């Protein structure tokens, strides 16, 4: 995985964790809402698995967040 991909997927995991905690969902509850393995969200949050666009769009819908707001990462990538 390139350094940019690592930056991208780690920030996605961080953002999902932040949204999930803000909504008071456990990893298992969010996985259940998505119809996925109960460990899936934990793997995504720790960047142990790469999230698909299909699952990511479903997460955005669950949390009712616009893509532009989701991808506004607090950490800037240094090229």
Buried (B, 14 or more C-beta within 10 A) or exposed (E): EEEEEEBBBBBBBBBBBEBBEEEEBEBBBBBBEBEBEEEBBBBBBEBEBEBEEEBBEBBBEBBEBEEEEBEEBEEEEEE
